């Protein structure tokens, strides 16, 4: 039986599919996506061996195997998962618990002087808590070698606030497999100007347009 | 997703889930650890399995190290490290071969230090031989500092 919510959804969207139906369709359609940003990222990595790569997404056996097979060292840190820990919250003046970037950065993205040649940011900037976005990007800048590269994804406005969260694993040098969940809510949508401001301290940015609701950005320190 | 659980070995030592050890732990037989250890574990010639209830706070050295529980410390294995889907590892891993199941959480550096250049080269060749497809149109490029990408 169709719920009132589903009927309203259809009325406003003008479509014939319920949220549940459209969700399952999105899930089925988005299992693999082409990635020009990844292709260029990997082209750079194939030129040399022994690079230090930092993957800030959830632990992906496929990605780890991919990069170690290329002869690189992989560092893994699921920044988004770590940011959910209550240990980084402190009460403010009004007694409300807020995320403290300093506490978070004391514990995370700490590499004891190690510098990286490449960083996979995926779409963490879209999902991280507001107070962490800039400090995290600044910290990455400090641990990335000059000339090092960073791959980041940003949702477009079309994605909508209920866009599912995906974990990305490398399928081929030019495509990614998307695994849905766990559910992190899309916190914001950056436009191109926001992205340029976010990476203000970096050397250059290259935008890749795609047919879905993601923009890919390859940043060079 | 199926859960792979390594059962305690019939031979070798077994530390139960109610045991807490503070200090260095070493031995010359395989160990299944389901308890808690705060200190270094040295089983360089043997296999060490940290069971689903196992907790280690310290560095771990073994021939083969299988993790199903939590390890907070560096892991080094002369042969192989396996992180099962319930594993949570915070620390660096140095090993020749590694198996990581989907669902395992790993925070740290992975160094497959002993991998020969021939192996790495072969793997690289295998990746390169995968089918190539055309790319999406790219947006504007802002040139800046020289990257190692420029050498491509």
Interface residues (C-beta under 8 A of the other chain):
Chain A: X34 X36 X39 X40 X43 X44 X46 X47 X48 X49 X58 X59 X61 X64 X65 X66 X68 X69 X70 X71 X73 X74 X75 X76 X77 X78 X81 X82 X114 X117 X146 X147 X148 X149 X172 X173 X174 X175 X202 X203 X204 X205 X206 X207 X208 X209 X210 X211 X220 X221
Chain B: X98 X99 X100 X101 X102 X104 X105 X106 X107 X108 X109 X110 X111 X112 X115 X117 X120 X121 X123 X124 X126 X127 X128 X130 X131 X132 X133 X135 X136 X137 X138 X139 X140 X141 X142 X143 X144 X145 X146 X147 X148 X149 X151 X152
